[in-house]
Amino acid sequence: MHIQATKPLFAWDSLEDSPTFKTIQQLLKVIPDQALLDSLRVARGKGRDDVPVRVAWGVLVLSVALRHPTIEACLGELRRNESLRKLIGIESEEAVPQKWNLSRFLDRMGQEPHLAQLHGIFDAMIQRLGSVVPDLGRHTAGDATSLNARRNLTGSRRFFALLGVILVVHAAFATLLAMAPRWEGTLGQTKLSPIAKALYGKVKPPAAPRRRKAASQGRERQTRLRLVG
């Protein structure tokens, strides 16, 4: 994802209409979801595990990220797309979940403590962005006029769980936009902005071990040469 240097930090119009496989991979990596998934696994206990927690979570994230109008539409794409299935841990077409599997998963995730942990994922990503963008959200307002939760308890749980997933995915896209290389000029090279460099330090661990290994091999080679000499 390359963005012109003159674009704003969150250049939403630069997102692909249909995100590439690489973009989806990056999206899944920047979401700090391990605590939520562990909590959902503990809550499931020794019950049936026909649909692993990570698979159900992955389907919901992809439904939003790929802009499907319904979860059923995402399930249909997963049945057709082997690479996309394997990205979230689905080994075969037959292993793609059914609609009711996701409904039950949303119902569970809409209960505490999972709902609070879902909000915690969003908060963590926004705080990560805020640590490198000091005025993030200072002049932002939201309009929830068109948001209406269902009146029954089960429908309300599913609504708020899905709303949480939507917030998390948009925060992840915002992170990717802020981290994306920027083009300078028509034929210019891409480079990372100071904000992008700071985010890389927070999102990705430094890739130092390879250098240390090379240095260690160099020292071993010198030692062998001394012994031979």
Order of alpha helices (4+ residues) and beta strands (2+ residues): beta-alpha-alpha-alpha-alpha-alpha-alpha-alpha-alpha-beta-beta-alpha-alpha
